[in-house]
Amino acid sequence: MDKTKLKVLVVTQYFWPENMRINDLVADFVGRGHEVTVLTGCPNYPEGRVFSDFKENPASYSCYLGASVIRVPMLPRGLHSIQLALNYLSFFMSASFFGAFRLRRKKFDVVFVYAVSPIMAVIPAIVIGRLKRAPVFVWVLDLWPETLRAVGVLKSDRALSIVGRVVSWIYNRTDYILVQSKAFMDNVAKYCTKTIPEDRVIYFPSWAEDDFSNNESASSTLLERDDSVFTLLFAGNVGEAQDFPSILDAAERLRQDVPMRWVIVGDGRASAWLKAEVAARGLDNVLLLGRHPLEEMPPLFALADALFVSLKTNEVFEKTIPGKVQAYLASGKPVIAMIDGEASRVISEAGAGYACASGDVEALVDIIRRAAALTGEQREGLGRAGREYYECNFSKRTLLSRLEGLFIDARLRRDEK
């Protein structure tokens, strides 16, 4: 047996054709010659409805670039909090029972969990890991239960305490905890009631998809270049956490004296509100392009003068680095941010653009004016600094090679027991 080849089970509620970074990880590990199986649900993020093409031809989504994809039944996210809660519950219950049954004849060396919300998606991985005697890795990208309070899903202290006990149960039954931000360390440790060795809690940041590093010659059919205005582009989830009311306030302030356009590319639970609000305010300088496949994003980035990221004021969000930050840095474009904490630190440390405090509309207006006044050469300098910082700190090849080494080491530890 080739000791360098692995049998990896990836457990994730979200997967291709949804635009998720886990797709990139799976493709990379298949490319390295590993046998990868993905346990996931039915694609319905972010609109909340199961993708129509999947409903018409689900069999065509059972294999991804050589990885076997096992899909379990689940309820879609919908547009309301109760539907979202049922979506979370349905996946972990379905994956724990149906998933474990469908994988009963397979053997795995490691189980890897892509732990964006909800954290309960780790539970089926724990069940299957115990059955297969495989070490369980959980990559924590959202802090629970703190994120639930931050986005307003749960406000009751009693309910949050119950979720906290579930999180503690989960963390104490995983073998390795990877965190996307160094600021996550203390929060994770708070829920670990048993002593977890330091080498089992590991800083492991996100990376950008390869497409974002190669967008110089790209062209887009969605947007045309307009050198007469400053183009500021936001890409990603359109939700409450992104603080679109403050963004629209800034757009309203700037439309009189700064020739610019805001380009919003994405979809989410706040999309209907955003569309109605843009119309109500008569913001013809705000273009809503909706959600588009990942491969269409780099050409859009190339047409922008700067890229925008924001999160509301919240202690949890201060510790989070949104995945789009790495994509923005890799694209070689200046970054404008209305965000606190770790993400702001990264952008400032990189010298890649300008950042102001979350919710500070006045400061946001000021830094956009500054960015719009820069020469093309000055903007290229900011973008170049961001790209260099990305290569030094978030290189996909380096990070995934490191993860591969962790998997091989974990298998050796298991086999030595």
C-alpha positions as CSV (number, residue, x, y, z in Angstrom):
1,M,0.0,0.0,0.0
2,D,1.2,3.5,-0.9
3,K,1.6,5.2,2.5
4,T,1.4,8.6,0.9
5,K,-2.1,8.0,-0.5
6,L,-5.1,8.7,1.6
7,K,-8.8,7.7,1.8
8,V,-10.5,11.0,2.8
9,L,-14.1,11.5,3.7
10,V,-15.2,15.2,3.5
11,V,-18.3,16.1,5.4
12,T,-19.9,19.4,4.4
13,Q,-23.4,20.7,4.2
14,Y,-22.4,22.9,1.3
15,F,-20.7,21.6,-1.8
16,W,-20.6,22.0,-5.6
17,P,-22.5,23.3,-7.5
18,E,-22.7,25.8,-4.6
19,N,-19.7,28.2,-4.7
20,M,-17.7,27.0,-1.7
21,R,-13.9,26.8,-0.9
22,I,-14.3,23.1,0.0
23,N,-14.8,22.4,-3.7
24,D,-11.3,23.6,-4.3
25,L,-9.9,21.4,-1.5
26,V,-11.6,18.3,-2.9
27,A,-10.3,19.0,-6.4
28,D,-6.8,19.5,-5.1
29,F,-6.7,16.3,-3.1
30,V,-8.1,14.3,-6.0
31,G,-5.3,15.8,-8.1
32,R,-2.7,14.6,-5.6
33,G,-3.9,11.0,-6.1
34,H,-6.0,10.6,-3.0
35,E,-9.3,8.8,-2.9
36,V,-11.9,11.4,-1.8
37,T,-15.5,10.9,-0.9
38,V,-17.9,13.8,-0.1
39,L,-20.9,13.5,2.2
40,T,-23.2,16.4,1.6
41,G,-26.8,17.6,1.0
42,C,-28.8,19.0,-1.9
43,P,-27.5,22.3,-3.3
44,N,-29.8,25.2,-2.2
45,Y,-27.4,28.0,-1.0
46,P,-27.8,30.9,-1.0
47,E,-31.3,31.3,-2.5
48,G,-32.9,28.8,-0.2
49,R,-34.3,26.7,-3.0
50,V,-32.9,23.5,-4.4
51,F,-31.1,24.2,-7.7
52,S,-33.5,23.5,-10.6
53,D,-30.8,21.6,-12.6
54,F,-30.1,19.4,-9.7
55,K,-33.8,18.5,-9.3
56,E,-34.0,17.6,-13.0
57,N,-30.8,15.6,-13.1
58,P,-29.5,14.7,-9.6
59,A,-27.4,11.8,-11.0
60,S,-25.1,14.2,-12.8
61,Y,-24.0,15.6,-9.4
62,S,-22.8,12.3,-8.0
63,C,-19.2,12.8,-9.0
64,Y,-16.9,15.9,-8.9
65,L,-13.6,15.8,-10.7
66,G,-13.0,12.2,-9.6
67,A,-14.4,12.5,-6.1
68,S,-17.5,10.4,-5.2
69,V,-20.3,12.6,-3.9
70,I,-22.9,11.0,-1.6
71,R,-26.0,13.3,-1.1
72,V,-28.5,12.8,1.6
73,P,-32.0,14.3,1.7
74,M,-32.5,17.6,3.6
75,L,-34.8,20.5,3.8
76,P,-33.8,23.7,1.9
77,R,-32.8,26.9,3.7
78,G,-35.9,28.9,2.7
79,L,-36.1,32.5,3.5
80,H,-37.1,32.5,7.2
81,S,-35.4,31.6,10.5
82,I,-37.5,28.6,11.2
83,Q,-36.8,27.2,7.8
84,L,-33.1,27.8,8.3
85,A,-33.2,26.0,11.7
86,L,-34.9,23.0,10.1
87,N,-32.4,23.0,7.3
88,Y,-29.6,22.8,9.9
89,L,-31.3,20.0,11.8
90,S,-32.3,18.0,8.7
91,F,-28.7,17.8,7.4
92,F,-26.9,16.6,10.5
93,M,-29.7,14.1,11.3
94,S,-29.9,12.8,7.7
95,A,-26.1,12.6,7.3
96,S,-25.7,10.8,10.6
97,F,-28.1,8.1,9.7
98,F,-28.5,7.8,5.9
99,G,-24.9,8.9,5.4
100,A,-23.4,6.4,7.8
101,F,-25.5,3.7,6.2
102,R,-24.5,4.5,2.6
103,L,-20.8,4.6,3.7
104,R,-21.0,1.4,5.7
105,R,-18.7,-0.6,3.3
106,K,-16.1,2.2,2.9
107,K,-12.9,2.7,4.9
108,F,-11.3,6.0,5.6
109,D,-8.0,7.2,6.9
110,V,-9.3,10.6,7.9
111,V,-12.6,12.5,8.2
112,F,-12.5,16.2,7.4
113,V,-15.4,18.6,8.2
114,Y,-15.9,22.0,6.5
115,A,-17.4,23.7,9.5
116,V,-19.1,26.8,8.3
117,S,-22.5,27.3,10.0
118,P,-24.0,25.1,11.2
119,I,-21.6,23.4,13.6
120,M,-23.9,20.5,13.9
121,A,-22.6,19.3,10.6
122,V,-19.7,17.9,12.6
123,I,-21.9,15.4,14.3
124,P,-22.2,13.0,11.4
125,A,-18.4,13.2,11.0
126,I,-18.0,12.2,14.6
127,V,-20.4,9.3,14.2
128,I,-18.7,8.0,11.1
129,G,-15.2,8.7,12.4
130,R,-15.9,6.4,15.4
131,L,-17.4,3.7,13.2
132,K,-14.4,3.8,10.8
133,R,-11.8,4.4,13.5
134,A,-10.6,7.5,11.6
135,P,-9.4,10.7,13.1
136,V,-11.8,13.6,12.7
137,F,-10.5,17.1,11.6
138,V,-12.9,20.0,11.9
139,W,-12.1,23.3,10.1
140,V,-13.8,26.0,12.1
141,L,-14.8,28.9,9.9
142,D,-17.7,30.3,12.0
143,L,-17.8,30.6,15.8
144,W,-20.7,28.9,17.4
145,P,-22.9,29.8,19.3
146,E,-21.6,33.4,19.1
147,T,-22.4,33.7,15.4
148,L,-26.1,32.9,16.1
149,R,-26.3,35.9,18.4
150,A,-24.3,38.1,16.0
151,V,-26.7,37.5,13.1
152,G,-29.8,37.6,15.3
153,V,-30.9,34.0,14.8
154,L,-30.9,33.4,18.6
155,K,-31.2,36.0,21.3
156,S,-32.2,33.9,24.3
157,D,-29.3,33.4,26.7
158,R,-30.8,30.0,27.7
159,A,-31.0,28.8,24.1
160,L,-27.4,30.1,23.4
161,S,-26.2,28.2,26.5
162,I,-27.8,25.0,25.2
163,V,-26.1,25.4,21.9
164,G,-22.8,26.1,23.7
165,R,-23.1,22.7,25.4
166,V,-23.6,21.1,22.0
167,V,-20.5,22.9,20.7
168,S,-18.5,21.7,23.7
169,W,-19.7,18.1,23.1
170,I,-18.6,18.4,19.5
171,Y,-15.1,19.9,20.1
172,N,-14.3,17.4,22.8
173,R,-15.0,14.5,20.4
174,T,-12.9,15.7,17.5
175,D,-9.2,14.9,17.1
176,Y,-8.0,18.0,15.4
177,I,-9.5,21.5,15.4
178,L,-8.3,23.9,12.6
179,V,-9.2,27.6,12.9
180,Q,-9.4,30.1,10.1
181,S,-8.3,33.0,12.3
182,K,-5.8,33.2,15.2
183,A,-8.4,35.2,17.1
184,F,-10.6,32.0,17.2
185,M,-8.2,30.2,19.5
186,D,-9.5,31.5,22.8
187,N,-13.2,30.9,21.8
188,V,-12.5,27.3,20.8
189,A,-10.5,26.7,24.0
190,K,-13.4,28.0,26.1
191,Y,-15.6,25.0,24.9
192,C,-12.9,22.3,25.2
193,T,-13.6,20.9,28.7
194,K,-10.9,18.2,28.2
195,T,-7.2,19.1,27.6
196,I,-6.5,19.1,23.9
197,P,-2.8,19.1,23.0
198,E,-1.5,22.3,21.5
199,D,-0.6,20.5,18.3
200,R,-4.2,19.5,17.8
201,V,-5.6,23.1,17.7
202,I,-4.0,24.6,14.5
203,Y,-4.2,27.9,12.7
204,F,-5.3,27.1,9.2
205,P,-6.5,30.1,7.1
206,S,-8.5,30.2,3.9
207,W,-7.0,30.7,0.5
208,A,-8.3,32.1,-2.8
209,E,-9.4,30.0,-5.8
210,D,-6.8,29.8,-8.6
211,D,-9.0,31.8,-11.0
212,F,-8.5,35.0,-8.9
213,S,-4.8,34.9,-9.5
214,N,-5.1,34.8,-13.2
215,N,-7.6,37.5,-14.2
216,E,-5.5,39.9,-16.2
217,S,-6.7,38.9,-19.6
218,A,-10.2,38.1,-18.6
219,S,-13.3,39.7,-20.1
220,S,-16.9,39.8,-18.9
221,T,-20.2,39.8,-20.6
222,L,-21.9,41.0,-17.4
223,L,-20.2,44.4,-17.1
224,E,-18.3,46.8,-19.3
225,R,-15.2,48.8,-18.4
226,D,-16.0,52.4,-17.8
227,D,-13.0,54.6,-17.2
228,S,-15.2,57.7,-16.5
229,V,-16.3,56.4,-13.1
230,F,-14.7,54.7,-10.1
231,T,-16.0,51.1,-9.9
232,L,-16.2,49.5,-6.5
233,L,-17.3,45.9,-6.5
234,F,-18.7,43.7,-3.7
235,A,-18.9,40.0,-4.2
236,G,-20.5,37.4,-2.0
237,N,-23.4,36.8,0.4
238,V,-26.0,39.5,0.6
239,G,-27.1,39.1,4.2
240,E,-27.7,41.0,7.4
241,A,-24.1,40.6,8.5
242,Q,-22.8,42.6,5.6
243,D,-24.5,45.8,6.8
244,F,-26.1,46.9,3.5
245,P,-28.0,49.8,5.1
246,S,-24.7,51.5,5.9
247,I,-23.4,50.7,2.4
248,L,-26.4,52.3,0.8
249,D,-26.1,55.3,3.1
250,A,-22.5,55.8,1.8
251,A,-23.7,55.3,-1.8
252,E,-26.3,58.0,-1.3
253,R,-23.7,60.4,0.2
254,L,-21.2,59.9,-2.6
255,R,-23.4,60.0,-5.7
256,Q,-23.4,63.8,-5.8
257,D,-19.7,64.4,-5.8
258,V,-17.8,61.2,-6.7
259,P,-18.4,59.7,-10.2
260,M,-18.6,56.1,-9.3
261,R,-20.7,52.9,-9.5
262,W,-21.2,50.2,-6.9
263,V,-21.4,46.7,-8.4
264,I,-23.0,44.1,-6.1
265,V,-22.4,40.5,-7.3
266,G,-24.1,37.9,-5.1
267,D,-27.3,36.8,-3.5
268,G,-28.7,35.9,-0.1
269,R,-31.4,36.4,2.4
270,A,-31.3,40.2,2.2
271,S,-31.4,40.3,-1.6
272,A,-35.1,41.2,-1.9
273,W,-34.7,44.0,0.7
274,L,-31.6,45.4,-1.1
275,K,-33.3,45.5,-4.5
276,A,-36.3,47.3,-3.1
277,E,-34.2,49.7,-1.1
278,V,-32.0,50.6,-4.1
279,A,-35.2,51.3,-6.1
280,A,-36.8,53.3,-3.3
281,R,-33.7,55.5,-2.8
282,G,-33.3,56.0,-6.6
283,L,-29.7,54.8,-6.4
284,D,-28.9,54.4,-10.1
285,N,-25.2,54.2,-9.2
286,V,-25.8,50.8,-7.5
287,L,-25.8,47.8,-9.9
288,L,-27.2,44.5,-8.7
289,L,-25.9,41.7,-10.8
290,G,-27.2,38.8,-8.7
291,R,-25.4,35.5,-8.1
292,H,-23.0,34.1,-10.8
293,P,-20.7,31.0,-11.0
294,L,-17.3,31.3,-9.5
295,E,-15.6,31.2,-12.9
296,E,-17.4,34.4,-13.9
297,M,-16.0,36.4,-10.9
298,P,-12.4,37.0,-11.9
299,P,-13.3,38.9,-15.1
300,L,-15.6,41.1,-13.0
301,F,-12.8,41.7,-10.5
302,A,-10.6,42.7,-13.4
303,L,-13.0,45.5,-14.4
304,A,-13.2,46.9,-10.9
305,D,-11.0,49.8,-9.6
306,A,-11.3,48.4,-6.1
307,L,-13.0,45.6,-4.2
308,F,-15.2,46.0,-1.1
309,V,-15.8,43.9,2.0
310,S,-17.9,44.7,5.1
311,L,-19.2,43.2,8.3
312,K,-21.4,44.7,11.0
313,T,-20.0,45.6,14.4
314,N,-19.8,42.5,16.5
315,E,-17.3,40.8,18.7
316,V,-17.5,37.6,16.7
317,F,-17.1,39.3,13.3
318,E,-14.0,41.1,14.7
319,K,-12.3,37.7,14.9
320,T,-13.4,36.5,11.5
321,I,-11.6,36.9,8.2
322,P,-14.2,36.6,5.5
323,G,-13.0,34.2,2.7
324,K,-13.5,37.0,0.1
325,V,-10.5,38.9,1.7
326,Q,-8.1,36.3,0.4
327,A,-9.7,36.3,-3.0
328,Y,-9.5,40.1,-3.1
329,L,-5.8,40.1,-2.2
330,A,-5.0,37.4,-4.7
331,S,-6.7,39.3,-7.5
332,G,-4.2,42.1,-7.2
333,K,-6.8,44.8,-6.8
334,P,-7.0,47.5,-4.0
335,V,-9.3,46.6,-1.1
336,I,-11.7,48.9,0.6
337,A,-13.2,47.6,3.9
338,M,-15.7,48.6,6.5
339,I,-14.8,46.0,9.0
340,D,-13.2,45.6,12.4
341,G,-10.6,43.2,13.9
342,E,-8.6,40.5,12.1
343,A,-9.8,41.3,8.6
344,S,-9.0,45.0,9.0
345,R,-5.6,44.1,10.4
346,V,-4.8,41.9,7.4
347,I,-5.7,44.5,4.9
348,S,-3.7,47.2,6.7
349,E,-0.7,45.0,7.3
350,A,-0.7,44.1,3.6
351,G,-0.8,47.7,2.6
352,A,-3.5,46.6,0.1
353,G,-6.0,49.4,0.6
354,Y,-8.0,51.3,3.1
355,A,-10.1,50.1,6.1
356,C,-12.5,51.9,8.4
357,A,-14.5,50.7,11.4
358,S,-17.7,48.7,10.9
359,G,-20.8,50.9,10.6
360,D,-18.8,54.1,10.3
361,V,-20.5,55.6,7.2
362,E,-18.6,58.9,7.5
363,A,-15.2,57.1,7.5
364,L,-16.3,54.9,4.6
365,V,-17.2,57.9,2.5
366,D,-13.8,59.4,3.3
367,I,-11.7,56.3,2.3
368,I,-13.7,55.8,-0.9
369,R,-13.0,59.4,-1.9
370,R,-9.3,58.8,-1.2
371,A,-9.3,55.6,-3.3
372,A,-11.2,57.3,-6.2
373,A,-8.7,60.1,-6.2
374,L,-5.7,57.8,-6.7
375,T,-3.9,57.5,-10.0
376,G,-3.9,54.2,-11.8
377,E,-0.3,53.6,-10.9
378,Q,-1.1,54.1,-7.2
379,R,-3.9,51.6,-7.3
380,E,-1.7,49.1,-9.0
381,G,0.8,49.5,-6.2
382,L,-1.9,48.8,-3.6
383,G,-3.0,45.7,-5.6
384,R,0.5,44.5,-6.0
385,A,1.2,44.8,-2.2
386,G,-2.0,42.8,-1.5
387,R,-1.0,40.0,-4.0
388,E,2.5,39.7,-2.4
389,Y,1.0,39.5,1.1
390,Y,-1.4,36.8,-0.2
391,E,1.5,34.7,-1.6
392,C,3.4,34.9,1.7
393,N,0.5,34.1,4.0
394,F,-2.4,32.4,2.1
395,S,-0.9,30.4,-0.7
396,K,-3.2,27.5,-1.6
397,R,-0.5,25.2,-2.6
398,T,1.4,25.7,0.7
399,L,-1.7,25.4,2.9
400,L,-3.0,22.3,1.2
401,S,0.4,20.6,1.3
402,R,0.5,21.3,5.0
403,L,-3.0,19.8,5.4
404,E,-1.9,16.7,3.5
405,G,1.0,16.3,5.9
406,L,-1.3,16.7,8.9
407,F,-3.6,13.9,7.5
408,I,-0.7,11.6,6.9
409,D,0.6,12.2,10.4
410,A,-2.8,11.6,11.9
411,R,-3.1,8.3,10.1
412,L,0.3,7.2,11.4
413,R,-0.7,8.1,14.9
414,R,-3.9,6.1,14.5
415,D,-2.0,3.0,13.2
416,E,0.5,3.1,16.0
417,K,-2.2,2.8,18.6
